[in-house]
Amino acid sequence: MPLSQSDFTTIRHLTAEREGGFNQGIVLVRHRRTSTLYIEKRVSTQAIRTGHAAREARALRTCSHPHIISLVFADLDPRTHGYGSIYTTYCELGSLDGLISRLARRSTYAPEGFLWKLLFEMATALCYLQTGLKSSRDAMNGQPVTARQRGWDKILHRDIKPGNVFLTSHRQSTHSAYPTLVLGDFGASLMERDAQSPLMTAWTKPFAAPEEPRYTDTSDVYSLALSVYCLTTLRQSPGRRESVRNDPAPGYSRELRGVLGRMLRTRPEDRANVGYLPYLVWREMAVVKREREAGGIRSESLPSWALVRTG
């Protein structure tokens, strides 16, 4: 039986309702029959009229990846409520910017193992968006991705930032003590078929690549590196780019700093591309792991107080 907006009941608003613009608020909802929690993103009539909401729903509907948020249902007819709704899976541990805030309040830095997990899982998500291929196994076998799934419509996210990276224990591997990272909020995304021009106004300017307003295949790579930098420094915004490039991961390993440096190069063509990035991250992460094991250094966990359920 098809879903409808009436199948969900509001639990609470996670963001303030906004007037104007495309986003009318983020709401935690419960499915009436199954009691499963979901996220409802309310989109304005303007977003529906301009096609932005349809593009977001189409991009999400295209994707099936463990580190990309899953579309549950979309109703873009505003006649009943005055807005449309996009329902997605719920990540109960909140977003990366919330984790950064909690760590910063206690001046506690994230363990390097978590940074590598964040980088690798987001790298595989970006690779999937542009190629349609799941790259984890290839990366572990020492193979970069050099092809694209036949007929795949490349997707650029265009708004990578800590607030759009979510954490959950529901998809957590039994081999990891860390939560799983999931990329969400595709409101600024663009599929290849929709691209009219490579020019854009940065959606979240502090995380935009140097080439903006031009947008390239490695712009998301640059924004991901800035997001990781925010976690390494416990900041909500990366600040001056010169400081970021000089030391993209202060206090962490040479290998981690090297990977972020490859992602932060000024010229788009000099950065690690999305097919190479998962391989690069896995290779350098393995080097650090071997060195730590040889030195008898055990992996650290994130403190339990840093992981707070939002529902």
C-alpha positions as CSV (number, residue, x, y, z in Angstrom):
1,M,0.0,0.0,0.0
2,P,1.5,3.4,-1.0
3,L,2.6,5.7,1.8
4,S,1.1,9.1,2.4
5,Q,1.8,12.0,4.8
6,S,-1.1,10.9,7.0
7,D,0.8,7.7,7.8
8,F,3.3,9.7,9.9
9,T,2.8,11.5,13.2
10,T,5.1,14.4,14.4
11,I,7.4,13.7,17.3
12,R,9.2,17.0,17.4
13,H,10.8,19.6,15.3
14,L,14.6,19.3,15.0
15,T,15.0,22.7,13.4
16,A,12.9,25.8,13.6
17,E,10.2,26.2,10.9
18,R,11.4,28.7,8.3
19,E,9.5,31.1,6.2
20,G,10.8,31.5,2.6
21,G,13.6,29.7,1.0
22,F,13.4,26.0,0.1
23,N,13.6,24.3,3.5
24,Q,10.6,24.6,5.7
25,G,12.0,22.6,8.6
26,I,13.3,19.2,9.6
27,V,10.9,17.0,11.7
28,L,11.3,13.7,13.6
29,V,8.3,11.6,12.8
30,R,6.9,8.2,13.6
31,H,5.2,5.8,11.2
32,R,1.8,5.1,12.8
33,R,1.6,1.4,12.0
34,T,5.2,0.3,12.6
35,S,6.4,2.9,15.1
36,T,9.6,3.3,13.1
37,L,11.2,6.8,13.3
38,Y,12.0,8.7,10.2
39,I,13.0,12.2,9.2
40,E,10.6,14.5,7.4
41,K,12.2,17.4,5.4
42,R,9.5,19.9,4.6
43,V,10.1,21.7,1.3
44,S,8.5,25.0,0.3
45,T,6.2,25.6,-2.6
46,Q,9.1,27.6,-4.2
47,A,11.3,24.5,-4.0
48,I,8.6,22.5,-5.7
49,R,7.8,25.1,-8.3
50,T,11.5,25.5,-9.3
51,G,12.1,21.8,-9.5
52,H,14.6,21.7,-6.6
53,A,12.5,19.4,-4.5
54,A,12.0,17.0,-7.4
55,R,15.7,16.9,-8.1
56,E,16.5,16.1,-4.5
57,A,14.0,13.3,-4.4
58,R,15.2,11.9,-7.7
59,A,18.8,11.9,-6.6
60,L,17.9,10.1,-3.3
61,R,15.7,7.6,-5.2
62,T,18.6,6.8,-7.5
63,C,20.9,5.9,-4.6
64,S,21.3,2.6,-2.7
65,H,24.5,2.8,-0.6
66,P,25.2,2.1,3.1
67,H,26.8,5.5,3.6
68,I,24.1,7.6,1.8
69,I,20.7,8.4,3.4
70,S,17.8,6.4,2.1
71,L,14.6,7.8,0.7
72,V,11.5,6.4,2.2
73,F,8.8,8.4,0.5
74,A,8.2,11.8,-1.1
75,D,5.0,13.8,-1.4
76,L,5.6,17.0,-3.4
77,D,2.0,18.1,-3.6
78,P,1.7,21.2,-1.4
79,R,-2.1,21.5,-1.7
80,T,-3.0,19.8,1.6
81,H,-0.4,21.2,4.0
82,G,1.2,24.1,2.1
83,Y,4.5,22.3,1.7
84,G,5.9,19.1,0.3
85,S,7.6,16.4,2.3
86,I,10.7,14.2,1.7
87,Y,10.9,11.3,4.2
88,T,14.3,9.6,4.8
89,T,15.8,7.1,7.2
90,Y,16.7,8.5,10.7
91,C,20.2,8.5,12.0
92,E,19.7,8.5,15.8
93,L,23.1,9.8,16.8
94,G,22.7,13.2,15.1
95,S,25.1,14.9,12.8
96,L,28.9,15.5,12.8
97,D,28.6,19.1,13.8
98,G,26.8,18.1,16.9
99,L,29.6,15.6,17.8
100,I,32.1,18.4,17.2
101,S,30.3,20.7,19.6
102,R,30.2,18.0,22.3
103,L,33.8,17.2,22.0
104,A,34.8,20.9,21.9
105,R,32.9,21.6,25.1
106,R,35.2,19.1,26.9
107,S,38.3,19.9,24.9
108,T,38.5,16.3,23.8
109,Y,39.8,15.4,20.4
110,A,38.4,12.5,18.3
111,P,40.6,9.4,18.1
112,E,42.4,9.1,14.7
113,G,40.6,5.7,14.0
114,F,37.3,7.5,13.8
115,L,38.7,10.2,11.5
116,W,39.9,7.4,9.1
117,K,36.5,5.8,9.3
118,L,34.8,9.1,8.5
119,L,37.1,9.7,5.5
120,F,36.8,6.2,4.1
121,E,33.0,5.9,4.4
122,M,32.4,9.4,2.9
123,A,35.0,8.7,0.2
124,T,33.0,5.6,-0.9
125,A,29.8,7.6,-0.8
126,L,31.3,10.3,-3.1
127,C,32.7,7.6,-5.4
128,Y,29.2,6.0,-5.6
129,L,27.5,9.3,-6.4
130,Q,29.7,9.9,-9.5
131,T,30.2,6.3,-10.7
132,G,27.3,4.2,-9.4
133,L,29.9,1.7,-8.1
134,K,30.5,0.5,-4.6
135,S,34.2,0.9,-4.1
136,S,34.9,-0.5,-0.6
137,R,36.0,-4.0,-1.9
138,D,38.1,-2.5,-4.7
139,A,39.9,-0.2,-2.3
140,M,40.6,-3.0,0.1
141,N,42.1,-5.0,-2.8
142,G,44.3,-2.2,-3.9
143,Q,42.3,-1.1,-6.9
144,P,41.0,2.5,-7.6
145,V,37.7,2.8,-9.4
146,T,38.3,3.8,-13.0
147,A,34.9,3.1,-14.6
148,R,31.2,4.2,-14.3
149,Q,28.2,1.9,-14.1
150,R,26.6,1.8,-17.5
151,G,23.8,4.4,-17.8
152,W,24.6,6.0,-14.4
153,D,23.6,9.6,-14.0
154,K,26.4,11.2,-12.1
155,I,25.4,13.1,-8.9
156,L,27.2,16.0,-7.4
157,H,26.2,16.7,-3.8
158,R,27.5,20.3,-3.6
159,D,26.9,20.8,0.1
160,I,29.3,18.6,2.0
161,K,29.7,19.9,5.6
162,P,29.6,18.5,9.1
163,G,25.9,19.3,9.4
164,N,25.1,17.0,6.5
165,V,27.1,14.0,7.7
166,F,25.0,11.8,10.1
167,L,25.9,9.1,12.6
168,T,24.1,5.9,13.4
169,S,24.7,2.6,15.2
170,H,22.0,0.8,13.2
171,R,24.4,0.1,10.2
172,Q,27.4,-0.4,12.5
173,S,29.9,-3.1,11.5
174,T,30.6,-5.7,14.2
175,H,34.3,-5.1,13.5
176,S,34.2,-1.4,14.5
177,A,33.6,0.4,17.8
178,Y,32.7,3.6,15.9
179,P,29.3,4.6,14.6
180,T,28.6,4.5,10.9
181,L,28.7,7.7,8.9
182,V,25.9,8.5,6.4
183,L,25.8,11.4,3.9
184,G,22.5,13.3,3.8
185,D,20.6,16.4,2.7
186,F,20.7,16.4,-1.1
187,G,18.9,19.7,-1.4
188,A,21.8,21.2,-3.3
189,S,22.6,18.1,-5.4
190,L,22.7,18.1,-9.1
191,M,22.4,15.1,-11.5
192,E,24.2,15.1,-14.8
193,R,21.0,15.2,-16.8
194,D,19.9,18.4,-14.9
195,A,23.2,20.3,-15.3
196,Q,22.6,23.5,-17.2
197,S,25.9,25.1,-16.3
198,P,28.9,24.3,-14.1
199,L,28.5,27.6,-12.4
200,M,26.8,27.9,-9.0
201,T,26.6,30.1,-5.9
202,A,28.1,28.2,-3.0
203,W,25.4,26.6,-0.8
204,T,27.5,26.8,2.3
205,K,30.3,29.2,1.5
206,P,32.8,28.3,4.2
207,F,33.0,24.8,2.8
208,A,33.1,25.8,-0.9
209,A,36.1,24.8,-3.0
210,P,38.4,27.5,-4.4
211,E,37.0,27.3,-7.9
212,E,33.5,28.5,-6.9
213,P,31.3,29.6,-8.4
214,R,32.5,27.0,-10.9
215,Y,31.8,23.5,-9.8
216,T,33.9,20.4,-10.7
217,D,34.0,16.7,-10.1
218,T,36.5,17.2,-7.2
219,S,34.7,20.1,-5.5
220,D,32.9,17.6,-3.1
221,V,36.4,16.1,-2.3
222,Y,37.6,19.5,-1.2
223,S,34.5,20.1,0.9
224,L,34.9,16.7,2.6
225,A,38.5,17.5,3.6
226,L,37.3,20.8,5.1
227,S,34.7,18.9,7.1
228,V,37.3,16.5,8.4
229,Y,39.6,19.4,9.3
230,C,36.7,20.9,11.4
231,L,36.7,17.6,13.4
232,T,40.5,17.6,13.9
233,T,40.4,21.2,15.2
234,L,36.9,21.0,17.0
235,R,35.6,24.0,14.9
236,Q,32.3,24.5,13.2
237,S,33.9,26.4,10.3
238,P,37.3,25.8,8.8
239,G,38.4,29.5,8.8
240,R,41.4,30.7,6.8
241,R,42.3,28.3,3.9
242,E,46.0,29.0,4.3
243,S,46.0,27.6,7.8
244,V,44.0,24.6,6.7
245,R,46.5,23.8,3.9
246,N,49.5,24.3,6.1
247,D,48.4,21.7,8.6
248,P,45.1,20.0,7.7
249,A,45.1,17.6,10.7
250,P,47.2,19.1,13.6
251,G,48.2,16.6,16.1
252,Y,47.4,13.6,13.9
253,S,49.5,11.2,11.8
254,R,51.6,12.2,8.8
255,E,49.5,9.8,6.7
256,L,46.3,11.5,7.6
257,R,47.7,14.9,6.9
258,G,49.0,13.7,3.6
259,V,45.6,12.4,2.4
260,L,43.8,15.6,3.4
261,G,46.6,17.6,1.7
262,R,45.8,15.7,-1.6
263,M,42.2,16.6,-1.2
264,L,42.8,20.3,-0.5
265,R,44.9,21.2,-3.5
266,T,43.9,24.4,-5.1
267,R,43.6,23.2,-8.7
268,P,40.7,20.8,-9.1
269,E,42.7,18.5,-11.4
270,D,45.4,18.1,-8.9
271,R,43.1,16.7,-6.2
272,A,42.5,13.0,-5.6
273,N,39.4,12.1,-7.7
274,V,36.5,10.2,-6.3
275,G,37.6,6.9,-7.9
276,Y,41.0,7.1,-6.5
277,L,40.1,8.5,-3.0
278,P,38.7,5.3,-1.4
279,Y,41.9,3.4,-2.4
280,L,44.1,6.2,-1.2
281,V,42.4,6.4,2.2
282,W,42.4,2.7,2.7
283,R,46.1,2.4,1.8
284,E,47.2,5.1,4.1
285,M,44.9,4.0,6.9
286,A,46.5,0.5,6.7
287,V,50.0,2.0,7.1
288,V,49.0,3.8,10.3
289,K,47.2,0.7,11.6
290,R,50.3,-1.5,11.0
291,E,52.6,1.0,12.7
292,R,50.3,1.3,15.7
293,E,49.9,-2.5,16.1
294,A,53.7,-2.9,15.9
295,G,54.1,-0.3,18.6
296,G,51.4,-2.0,20.8
297,I,49.1,1.0,20.6
298,R,45.4,0.1,21.0
299,S,42.6,1.9,19.2
300,E,40.7,4.5,21.2
301,S,36.9,4.7,21.3
302,L,34.8,7.8,21.1
303,P,33.7,8.7,24.7
304,S,30.2,7.5,25.4
305,W,29.1,11.1,26.4
306,A,29.9,12.3,22.9
307,L,27.3,10.0,21.2
308,V,23.9,11.3,22.2
309,R,20.7,10.0,20.7
310,T,18.6,12.8,19.2
311,G,15.2,10.9,19.4
